Amino acid sequence: MGGGLLIAGTTSDAGKSVVTAGICRWLVRRGVKVAPFKGQNMSLNSFVTREGAEIGRAQAMQAQAARVEPSALMNPVLLKPGSDRSSQVVLMGKPVGELSARGFFGSAGPSSGEALGGRGREALLGTVLECLEELRGTYDAVICEGAGSPAEINLRRTDIVNMGIARAARLPVVVVGDIDRGGVFASFFGTTALLSPEDQALVAGYVVNKFRGDVSLLEPGIEMLRGLTGRHTYGILPYAHGLGIDEEDGLRVSMRGAVRESVVAPPVGEDVLRVAVCAVPLMSNFTDVDALAAEPGVVVRFVDRPEELADADLVVVPGTRGTVRALAWLRERGLAAALARRAAEGRPVLGICGGFQLLGEHIEDDVESKAGSVAGLGLLPVRVRFAAEKTLARPVGTALGERVEGYEIHHGVAEVLGGEPFLDGCRVGPVWGTHWHGSLESDAFRRRFLAQVATDAGRRFVPAPDTSFGVLREEQLDRLGDLIEEHADTDALLRLIEQGPPAGLPFIPPGAP
């Protein structure tokens, strides 16, 4: 059985995904056969594996960091929020139903039992552990990522992603804290002190993330923390700008002013190209626009007001887990009218997945929103019917004379009634629509598409001839590996992975209630 390590966090967004990916890249560069793992993920950013399984994009990114093919084993349970109180449950890559938060995190009632194939959440621990065991039987090391905080004591009884799997699989745990938010020492101490004695015995130590300044000023605090907890700090990682890795959680409700980080390079032509992304509710796979942001001279921002579309050369309507809800949101905010004006003026609009669906003429939805018959924006000759079975695919095709690869994740089935064919969708003048996520990562196609957008928008923008999104992604993953190699105690991390939790770790009162 291969070695293992669980990366937990003091909070959500503490940097667990980054540290997990960095450790995977550092290990594989040392010749270690390594795989990532996250027992349960909650995310609207997902990916389709080659066998047609849906997993979190963060785990797909971590698999790339480990230089292995992603699989459902790496993320056996995926929750895709459909509202504040319910999520679609994806089990071993396939959707098994909708479930309320109480049904999933609380005791399993009839509805949750049905959604989970007759099993409550606690029973899923068996599936999670089987996947972890299979990976550990195949790889030299498995680097597991936790979720939220391991000290969420209200959820500990049914935990299948933090201390639940650490205890069952005897995994050593390293807790990551974001010092940029402040309070990192209190967070480390409090997280440990709220765990039971059995759980505390697995917490080997800590990693400080996003540190700015002189490390020597932090060292007295690190020593005091060791004196208080008896635990080692395995690294102090500096704040790193522009990592641009796939994010796990959806963007916040108000996106005003948010900009995707871009390559710091001047445009090749005389103009920049401005891209506005409508920040629709339940936005999914907004990472589709990362390939645009990687282009020199392309500025990508997320918007939620019609006036913010005025100076945009391209407007992207992204995917969403609530197509009908997003459609109503666009209308309420005046963005639907602004999109219609753009189309009439011959200014470019791109709809992806749910964004493509709502650009059509009509939606029949008795599955996702159960709203029945709903009129679309009417910008594309498309009629959409939601099917109970989800389409999960990895299509390959051509567009604008170039090869394109993508992936599909949708319940909506589109009937294209006209227009010019565009991937699986269509194009009418300046309005483009497709279900394919990830198509813009195909370099030659992206350049052709941006050149066409620039022409339609009247911009003297020229796509860079040599931008490779794949190369840029590899460089970003190598930067994560460098963070670990240069700023973590790698010898101590290797001992943890190979030998398990250190013996004799002290108990910090009061412990879990």
FIMI-721196 format. One record per residue (C-alpha): residue in one letter; x, y, z. Coordinates in steps of 0.25 Angstrom, whole numbers, padded with zeros to 4 digits, always signed. Example, Ala and Ser with C-alpha at 12.3 -4.5 7.8 and 13.67 -1.06 7.14 Angstrom:
FIMI-721196
A+0049-0018+0031/S+0055-0004+0029/
end
This chain:
FIMI-721196
M+0000+0000+0000/G+0006+0013-0004/G+0008+0025+0005/G-0002+0036+0008/L-0005+0050+0013/L-0017+0058+0016/I-0016+0073+0013/A-0027+0080+0022/G-0029+0095+0024/T-0033+0104+0035/T-0044+0110+0025/S-0049+0109+0011/D-0040+0115+0001/A-0028+0114+0011/G-0020+0108-0001/K-0023+0093+0000/S-0024+0091-0015/V-0011+0099-0018/V-0003+0091-0007/T-0008+0078-0012/A-0005+0081-0026/G+0009+0086-0022/I+0012+0074-0014/C+0007+0065-0026/R+0016+0073-0036/W+0028+0073-0026/L+0027+0058-0024/V+0025+0054-0038/R+0038+0062-0042/R+0045+0053-0032/G+0041+0041-0039/V+0029+0037-0029/K+0017+0031-0036/V+0006+0040-0029/A-0009+0043-0030/P-0018+0053-0024/F-0031+0050-0016/K-0043+0057-0011/G-0054+0048-0005/Q-0065+0059-0006/N-0064+0072-0013/M-0075+0083-0014/S-0072+0091-0027/L-0079+0096-0040/N-0066+0095-0047/S-0065+0081-0052/F-0058+0073-0063/V-0061+0060-0071/T-0051+0049-0071/R-0048+0040-0083/E-0057+0029-0078/G-0068+0039-0077/A-0068+0042-0062/E-0071+0056-0056/I-0061+0060-0045/G-0057+0074-0039/R-0048+0082-0048/A-0038+0084-0036/Q-0036+0069-0036/A-0034+0069-0051/M-0024+0080-0050/Q-0017+0072-0038/A-0016+0060-0047/Q-0009+0068-0058/A+0000+0073-0047/A+0003+0058-0044/R+0004+0055-0059/V-0006+0045-0058/E-0020+0043-0065/P-0031+0048-0056/S-0042+0038-0052/A-0054+0036-0044/L-0046+0029-0033/M-0040+0043-0030/N-0053+0050-0026/P-0064+0039-0023/V-0074+0049-0018/L-0077+0062-0025/L-0088+0072-0020/K-0092+0082-0030/P-0101+0093-0023/G-0114+0096-0030/S-0118+0106-0019/D-0114+0110-0005/R-0121+0098+0001/S-0119+0087-0010/S-0109+0080-0019/Q-0108+0070-0029/V-0100+0058-0024/V-0090+0052-0034/L-0086+0038-0029/M-0074+0031-0036/G-0075+0041-0048/K-0090+0040-0050/P-0102+0048-0045/V-0111+0040-0035/G-0121+0051-0031/E-0123+0064-0024/L-0122+0065-0009/S-0125+0076+0001/A-0113+0080+0010/R-0121+0074+0022/G-0122+0061+0015/F-0108+0060+0011/F-0101+0066+0024/G-0112+0061+0034/S-0118+0048+0036/A-0122+0040+0023/G-0137+0041+0021/P-0145+0035+0010/S-0141+0045-0001/S-0126+0045+0003/G-0127+0029+0003/E-0133+0029-0011/A-0123+0040-0017/L-0111+0032-0011/G-0116+0018-0016/G-0122+0014-0003/R-0110+0019+0005/G-0108+0030+0015/R-0096+0039+0015/E-0089+0031+0025/A-0090+0019+0016/L-0082+0027+0006/L-0070+0026+0014/G-0069+0012+0010/T-0068+0016-0005/V-0059+0027-0002/L-0049+0018+0005/E-0050+0007-0006/C-0046+0018-0016/L-0034+0023-0007/E-0030+0008-0005/E-0030+0005-0020/L-0021+0018-0022/R-0012+0014-0011/G-0010+0000-0017/T-0007+0006-0030/Y+0002+0019-0027/D+0014+0021-0018/A+0007+0032-0011/V-0007+0038-0011/I-0009+0053-0007/C-0023+0055-0001/E-0030+0069+0000/G-0039+0072+0011/A-0051+0081+0010/G-0055+0093+0018/S-0049+0091+0032/P-0047+0078+0039/A-0052+0085+0052/E-0066+0087+0047/I-0071+0079+0059/N-0086+0079+0055/L-0082+0071+0043/R-0072+0062+0049/R-0081+0050+0051/T-0083+0048+0036/D-0070+0053+0031/I-0065+0046+0019/V-0054+0056+0014/N-0046+0061+0026/M-0043+0054+0039/G-0053+0043+0035/I-0044+0037+0024/A-0031+0041+0032/R-0036+0033+0044/A-0041+0021+0035/A-0028+0021+0026/R-0018+0025+0037/L-0014+0037+0029/P-0005+0048+0035/V-0011+0062+0034/V-0005+0075+0030/V-0014+0087+0033/V-0012+0099+0023/G-0015+0113+0028/D-0016+0126+0020/I-0008+0137+0027/D-0012+0147+0018/R-0026+0147+0024/G-0020+0149+0038/G-0021+0140+0051/V-0014+0129+0045/F-0007+0124+0059/A-0021+0125+0066/S-0027+0117+0054/F-0016+0106+0055/F-0018+0105+0070/G-0033+0106+0070/T-0034+0096+0059/T-0026+0085+0066/A-0032+0088+0080/L-0046+0086+0075/L-0043+0071+0070/S-0044+0059+0078/P-0032+0052+0084/E-0033+0041+0073/D-0033+0052+0062/Q-0023+0061+0068/A-0013+0049+0068/L-0013+0049+0053/V-0010+0065+0052/A+0005+0065+0049/G+0006+0080+0047/Y+0003+0092+0039/V+0007+0100+0026/V+0006+0115+0026/N+0001+0120+0012/K+0001+0133+0005/F+0012+0140+0014/R+0017+0153+0010/G+0030+0159+0016/D+0042+0155+0024/V+0040+0141+0029/S+0050+0143+0041/L+0039+0152+0047/L+0029+0140+0047/E+0039+0130+0053/P+0036+0134+0067/G+0022+0131+0065/I+0025+0118+0059/E+0033+0114+0071/M+0022+0118+0081/L+0012+0110+0072/R+0021+0098+0073/G+0022+0100+0088/L+0007+0101+0090/T+0003+0089+0081/G+0016+0080+0080/R+0014+0081+0065/H+0024+0084+0054/T+0021+0095+0043/Y+0024+0088+0030/G+0026+0101+0021/I+0024+0116+0020/L+0019+0118+0006/P+0020+0132+0000/Y+0009+0139-0007/A+0009+0136-0021/H+0002+0145-0032/G-0004+0140-0045/L-0004+0125-0042/G-0017+0124-0050/I-0021+0110-0046/D-0035+0104-0047/E-0043+0109-0035/E-0052+0099-0027/D-0063+0108-0023/G-0072+0118-0030/L-0069+0132-0031/R-0076+0141-0021/V-0090+0147-0024/S-0085+0161-0027/M-0074+0161-0038/R-0073+0176-0040/G-0059+0179-0043/A-0053+0165-0043/V-0043+0162-0053/R-0037+0149-0057/E-0021+0150-0056/S-0015+0151-0069/V-0001+0149-0075/V+0007+0162-0073/A+0010+0165-0088/P+0006+0176-0097/P-0004+0173-0109/V+0002+0169-0122/G-0007+0178-0130/E-0010+0193-0127/D-0022+0190-0118/V-0026+0181-0106/L-0038+0173-0107/R-0048+0174-0095/V-0056+0162-0091/A-0068+0163-0082/V-0074+0151-0075/C-0088+0151-0070/A-0087+0147-0055/V-0100+0138-0056/P-0105+0131-0043/L-0100+0117-0041/M-0089+0120-0051/S-0081+0107-0055/N-0068+0105-0062/F-0065+0120-0062/T-0050+0114-0064/D-0054+0114-0079/V-0050+0128-0080/D-0036+0125-0074/A-0031+0122-0088/L-0035+0136-0093/A-0029+0143-0081/A-0016+0136-0084/E-0015+0143-0097/P-0006+0156-0097/G-0015+0168-0100/V-0028+0161-0095/V-0035+0167-0083/V-0045+0158-0076/R-0055+0164-0066/F-0068+0158-0059/V-0080+0168-0060/D-0094+0169-0054/R-0099+0182-0060/P-0103+0185-0074/E-0095+0198-0075/E-0083+0189-0073/L-0085+0182-0086/A-0084+0196-0094/D-0069+0196-0096/A-0068+0180-0097/D-0063+0175-0111/L-0068+0161-0107/V-0078+0157-0097/V-0078+0143-0091/V-0090+0136-0085/P-0084+0125-0077/G-0089+0111-0073/T-0099+0111-0061/R-0106+0100-0052/G-0119+0108-0053/T-0121+0112-0068/V-0136+0117-0065/R-0131+0124-0053/A-0120+0131-0060/L-0129+0135-0072/A-0139+0142-0061/W-0127+0149-0055/L-0122+0154-0068/R-0136+0160-0071/E-0137+0166-0057/R-0124+0173-0058/G-0126+0178-0072/L-0115+0170-0078/A-0124+0162-0087/A-0128+0175-0094/A-0113+0179-0095/L-0110+0165-0101/A-0121+0167-0111/R-0116+0181-0115/R-0102+0176-0117/A-0107+0165-0126/A-0115+0175-0134/E-0102+0184-0135/G-0094+0172-0140/R-0085+0172-0127/P-0080+0158-0123/V-0087+0149-0112/L-0082+0135-0109/G-0091+0126-0101/I-0085+0113-0094/C-0094+0102-0089/G-0105+0108-0081/G-0101+0121-0087/F-0103+0115-0101/Q-0117+0109-0096/L-0123+0122-0092/L-0119+0129-0104/G-0128+0120-0112/E-0143+0122-0115/H-0150+0113-0105/I-0146+0104-0093/E-0154+0092-0088/D-0150+0089-0074/D-0156+0079-0065/V-0143+0074-0059/E-0134+0085-0054/S-0143+0097-0050/K-0156+0089-0053/A-0161+0102-0059/G-0167+0096-0071/S-0168+0104-0084/V-0160+0117-0084/A-0156+0127-0095/G-0141+0128-0098/L-0135+0141-0102/G-0137+0137-0117/L-0123+0141-0122/L-0120+0127-0128/P-0130+0118-0135/V-0129+0107-0124/R-0140+0100-0116/V-0135+0093-0103/R-0142+0081-0096/F-0136+0077-0082/A-0134+0062-0081/A-0133+0054-0068/E-0120+0047-0073/K-0108+0056-0073/T-0099+0057-0085/L-0084+0055-0081/A-0075+0054-0093/R-0061+0058-0098/P-0064+0062-0113/V-0054+0066-0123/G-0057+0074-0136/T-0054+0085-0145/A-0058+0100-0145/L-0053+0112-0153/G-0044+0102-0160/E-0037+0097-0148/R-0037+0085-0139/V-0045+0087-0126/E-0045+0078-0113/G-0055+0080-0102/Y-0064+0074-0092/E-0079+0074-0089/I-0087+0074-0076/H-0102+0077-0078/H-0116+0072-0077/G-0121+0081-0088/V-0123+0075-0102/A-0122+0086-0113/E-0129+0085-0126/V-0122+0094-0135/L-0132+0099-0146/G-0123+0108-0154/G-0111+0117-0154/E-0097+0113-0158/P-0092+0101-0151/F-0082+0103-0139/L-0077+0091-0132/D-0090+0085-0127/G-0097+0098-0127/C-0098+0109-0137/R-0095+0123-0141/V-0104+0134-0146/G-0096+0147-0150/P-0088+0151-0137/V-0095+0142-0128/W-0089+0128-0125/G-0093+0117-0117/T-0088+0103-0112/H-0089+0093-0101/W-0074+0090-0102/H-0066+0094-0090/G-0051+0096-0091/S-0052+0099-0106/L-0044+0112-0105/E-0032+0104-0099/S-0030+0099-0114/D-0019+0109-0118/A-0021+0110-0133/F-0036+0111-0131/R-0035+0121-0120/R-0027+0130-0129/R-0036+0129-0141/F-0048+0132-0132/L-0041+0144-0126/A-0037+0149-0139/Q-0052+0148-0144/V-0057+0155-0131/A-0047+0166-0133/T-0051+0168-0148/D-0066+0168-0144/A-0063+0178-0132/G-0055+0187-0141/R-0043+0186-0132/R-0028+0185-0137/F-0025+0174-0128/V-0016+0163-0133/P-0015+0149-0126/A-0001+0145-0121/P+0004+0135-0131/D+0011+0126-0121/T+0002+0126-0108/S+0000+0111-0103/F-0010+0110-0092/G-0005+0096-0089/V+0010+0101-0088/L+0005+0112-0079/R-0003+0102-0070/E+0010+0094-0069/E+0018+0106-0065/Q+0007+0109-0054/L+0008+0095-0049/D+0023+0095-0048/R+0022+0108-0040/L+0013+0101-0030/G+0024+0090-0029/D+0034+0101-0027/L+0027+0107-0016/I+0027+0093-0009/E+0041+0090-0012/E+0047+0103-0009/H+0039+0107+0004/A+0034+0094+0010/D+0041+0084+0019/T+0041+0074+0008/D+0049+0063+0016/A+0039+0064+0027/L+0028+0063+0017/L+0034+0051+0011/R+0035+0044+0025/L+0020+0047+0027/I+0016+0041+0014/E+0024+0029+0016/Q+0023+0026+0031/G+0010+0032+0035/P+0006+0041+0047/P+0017+0044+0057/A+0016+0036+0070/G+0014+0044+0083/L+0007+0056+0078/P+0001+0063+0090/F-0014+0065+0093/I-0018+0080+0092/P-0031+0082+0101/P-0043+0084+0101/G-0044+0074+0089/A-0057+0071+0082/P-0070+0072+0090/
end
